[in-house]
Amino acid sequence: MKFFKWLPLILFFACINVITQTNFFNSLFFQGGSWMETARMESMKMGDNSNDYTLQFWVSGSDVYASDGPALFSLIDSNGNIKLALSRDSGDSSAISIDINSDNMYIPNLEIDWTNADDFYLISILFSNSQGLKGYVNDNIFLDEPDKSVNVINTKLMIGVIANEQRTILGNFWYGYMDEIRLWNTWLSDSTIQFQTEHPNKFGEYYRYTEEGEGIETFLDSLIGLWRFNLSEATATIIDESEHGNNGTIYTLPNFSIELSNKGTQ
């Protein structure tokens, strides 16, 4: 895995360079050299003992113009150790590569085609410092490692890149479309992920159960980040629609851009 080291002074500002094509958009098209940052993981969780997470992407790939595997996300601590990172392989369109505590696992022959920009997948990664690690493509398990704990202390959630908070590590930029990203402070069940896969549009405020005007606690109450990319114009700030205020910020390197797109899951 190859990283680029950039002078931090270059990146003191956020920008988004967008090529617009229509008036209504469903996703962002990452074309390398761009990424999104959110807050530190410990600042987003709901309590001191809430150390279970599920991170989900509705995402598709595209052609890759780089030798390094484009990353969906990374969590790297203040010492530069990769706690967790998930990438596609630049040479194998049906493979996923995952880094767990700086050890790499390569998982080929999945029911996935990263070269087809029209095929969107629900990628779910469940991780914990006590329950281990689990991964799904749609509702199919591709990873089940109950003994591999992931401690996310001193890590910042980086989307579409392998990078640390100081950006002294910066590389493996994503190529492809991101329709929606969700972060939960819980370990979602198999049945929940199956439902989400089969009904991608049945998600929103109307899906919260109520009884006589009072909300009933469901797994939706553990949603701590929701970034939908349903934008009408270029913006560097991606609002967190979970209402927890965990907004994301888009960054681009010089001569790179992110495109607003109509593509998305149906």
C-alpha positions in Angstrom: 0.0 0.0 0.0 1.4 3.3 -1.1 0.8 6.7 0.6 1.5 10.2 -0.5 2.8 12.7 1.9 1.7 16.3 1.4 2.6 19.5 3.2 -0.1 20.2 5.7 0.0 23.9 4.8 -1.6 23.0 1.4 -4.6 21.6 3.1 -5.6 24.2 5.6 -8.7 24.9 3.5 -11.5 22.9 2.1 -12.8 23.1 -1.4 -15.0 21.3 -3.8 -14.6 21.7 -7.6 -17.8 20.4 -9.2 -18.8 19.8 -12.8 -22.6 20.0 -12.8 -24.8 18.3 -15.4 -28.4 18.5 -14.2 -30.4 20.3 -11.6 -31.1 17.3 -9.4 -28.4 15.0 -8.0 -28.3 11.7 -6.0 -24.6 11.1 -5.4 -21.0 12.3 -5.6 -18.6 11.0 -8.2 -15.1 10.8 -6.7 -12.4 10.9 -9.4 -9.2 10.6 -7.2 -7.5 13.3 -5.2 -10.7 14.0 -3.2 -12.2 12.8 0.1 -14.5 13.7 3.0 -13.6 14.1 6.6 -15.9 13.9 9.6 -15.3 14.1 13.3 -13.3 11.9 15.6 -15.0 8.6 16.3 -15.0 9.1 20.1 -16.8 12.5 19.7 -19.6 10.9 17.7 -20.5 8.0 19.9 -23.5 8.2 22.2 -21.9 7.2 25.5 -18.7 6.1 27.2 -19.6 2.4 26.7 -21.0 2.7 23.2 -18.2 1.0 21.4 -20.1 -0.9 18.7 -20.4 0.6 15.2 -21.9 -0.1 11.8 -20.6 1.9 8.9 -22.6 1.6 5.6 -22.1 2.8 2.1 -24.5 2.7 -0.9 -21.7 2.8 -3.5 -20.6 1.9 -7.0 -17.2 1.8 -8.6 -15.7 3.1 -11.9 -12.6 2.8 -13.9 -9.5 3.3 -11.8 -6.6 5.5 -12.9 -4.2 4.6 -10.1 -2.1 1.6 -9.1 -3.2 1.7 -5.4 -6.5 0.2 -4.3 -9.1 3.0 -3.9 -10.3 3.2 -0.3 -13.9 3.5 0.9 -12.8 4.7 4.3 -10.0 4.6 6.9 -9.5 5.0 10.6 -5.9 5.8 11.6 -4.8 6.7 15.1 -2.5 9.6 16.1 0.6 7.3 15.8 -0.1 6.5 12.2 -1.4 3.0 12.9 -4.3 1.8 10.6 -7.0 0.6 12.9 -9.4 -0.2 10.1 -9.5 0.6 6.3 -11.6 -0.9 3.5 -10.5 -0.7 -0.1 -11.3 -2.2 -3.5 -8.5 -3.8 -5.5 -7.4 -1.8 -8.6 -6.7 -5.0 -10.5 -9.5 -7.3 -9.4 -13.0 -6.0 -10.0 -14.6 -8.5 -7.6 -12.3 -8.1 -4.6 -12.1 -6.2 -1.4 -9.0 -5.5 0.7 -9.3 -4.7 4.4 -6.7 -3.5 6.8 -7.3 -4.5 10.5 -4.8 -3.2 13.0 -2.2 -2.7 10.2 -2.7 -6.3 9.0 -4.1 -6.8 5.5 -6.7 -9.3 4.4 -7.5 -9.8 0.7 -11.0 -11.1 -0.1 -11.5 -12.1 -3.8 -14.4 -13.6 -5.8 -17.2 -11.6 -4.3 -20.6 -10.9 -6.0 -19.5 -7.5 -7.0 -18.2 -5.6 -10.1 -16.4 -2.5 -9.2 -16.0 -1.5 -12.9 -19.7 -1.1 -13.4 -20.7 2.4 -12.3 -24.4 1.6 -12.6 -24.4 -1.2 -10.0 -24.7 0.1 -6.5 -24.0 -2.1 -3.5 -24.7 -1.8 0.2 -21.4 -2.3 1.9 -21.7 -2.7 5.7 -18.8 -3.0 8.1 -19.6 -3.8 11.7 -16.7 -3.2 14.2 -16.2 -3.2 17.9 -13.6 -3.4 20.6 -15.4 -6.4 22.0 -17.5 -8.1 19.3 -14.9 -8.2 16.6 -15.5 -7.4 12.9 -18.1 -8.4 10.3 -18.6 -7.3 6.7 -21.4 -7.6 4.2 -21.9 -6.9 0.5 -25.6 -6.3 0.3 -26.9 -9.1 2.7 -24.1 -11.5 2.0 -21.4 -11.9 4.7 -17.8 -11.7 3.3 -16.0 -11.2 6.6 -16.6 -12.6 10.0 -13.7 -12.1 12.5 -15.1 -12.2 16.1 -11.5 -12.3 17.5 -10.3 -9.1 15.7 -11.2 -6.2 18.0 -11.0 -2.7 16.6 -10.3 0.2 19.1 -11.2 3.5 17.4 -9.8 5.9 20.1 -7.9 8.8 18.5 -9.1 8.0 15.0 -10.9 10.3 12.6 -13.4 9.0 10.0 -11.9 9.6 6.6 -14.2 8.8 3.6 -12.7 7.9 0.2 -9.1 7.9 1.3 -6.5 6.3 3.5 -5.4 9.2 5.6 -4.7 10.3 9.2 -6.0 13.4 10.9 -2.7 15.2 10.3 -2.7 14.2 6.6 0.9 13.1 6.7 -0.6 9.9 5.4 -2.7 10.6 2.3 -3.4 8.2 -0.6 -5.6 5.5 -2.1 -8.2 8.0 -3.2 -11.6 6.6 -4.2 -12.8 6.3 -7.8 -16.5 5.8 -8.0 -20.0 7.0 -6.8 -21.2 7.4 -3.3 -24.9 7.7 -2.9 -25.3 7.5 0.9 -23.2 6.9 4.0 -24.6 5.9 7.4 -22.8 5.5 10.7 -24.6 3.7 13.6 -23.5 3.4 17.2 -24.7 -0.2 17.3 -24.1 -3.6 15.8 -26.9 -4.0 13.2 -28.6 -7.4 12.9 -28.5 -9.6 9.9 -32.3 -9.1 9.4 -31.9 -5.3 9.4 -29.1 -5.4 6.8 -31.2 -7.7 4.7 -34.2 -5.3 4.9 -32.0 -2.4 4.0 -30.6 -4.3 1.0 -34.1 -5.2 -0.3 -35.7 -1.8 0.4 -33.1 0.9 -0.3 -35.7 3.6 -0.3 -37.5 2.6 2.9 -35.2 4.8 5.1 -36.0 8.1 6.6 -38.0 9.9 9.3 -41.2 8.3 8.3 -39.8 4.9 9.1 -39.5 5.7 12.8 -42.3 3.9 14.7 -44.6 6.0 16.9 -47.4 5.1 19.3 -49.9 7.8 20.5 -47.5 10.5 19.5 -44.6 9.0 21.5 -41.5 7.7 19.7 -40.6 4.0 20.2 -36.9 3.3 20.5 -35.6 1.3 17.5 -32.3 0.7 15.9 -32.8 4.1 14.2 -32.1 5.8 17.5 -28.5 4.7 17.2 -27.9 6.5 13.9 -25.2 9.0 14.5 -24.2 10.0 11.0 -26.2 10.2 7.7 -24.6 11.8 4.7 -26.9 11.5 1.6 -25.3 13.7 -1.0 -28.7 14.9 -2.3 -27.3 18.2 -3.4 -28.6 20.9 -5.7 -25.4 22.8 -5.9 -21.7 22.6 -5.0 -20.8 22.8 -1.4 -17.8 21.8 0.8 -20.1 20.9 3.8 -22.1 17.8 3.7 -24.9 18.1 6.3 -25.4 15.2 8.7 -29.1 14.4 8.4 -29.1 12.3 11.6 -29.3 15.7 13.4 -26.3 14.9 15.5 -24.3 17.6 13.9 -21.6 15.4 12.5 -21.2 17.3 9.3 -18.7 16.2 6.7 -16.2 18.4 4.8 -15.1 17.7 1.3 -11.5 18.3 0.3 -9.8 18.2 -3.1 -6.2 18.4 -4.1 -5.3 20.8 -6.9 -6.4 19.6 -10.4 -8.9 17.1 -9.0 -12.7 17.4 -8.8 -15.8 15.8 -7.5 -18.9 15.7 -9.8 -22.5 15.9 -8.7 -24.3 12.9 -10.3 -27.7 11.5 -11.1 -26.5 8.0 -10.5 -27.7 6.2 -7.4 -29.4 3.2 -5.9 -33.0 2.6 -6.9 
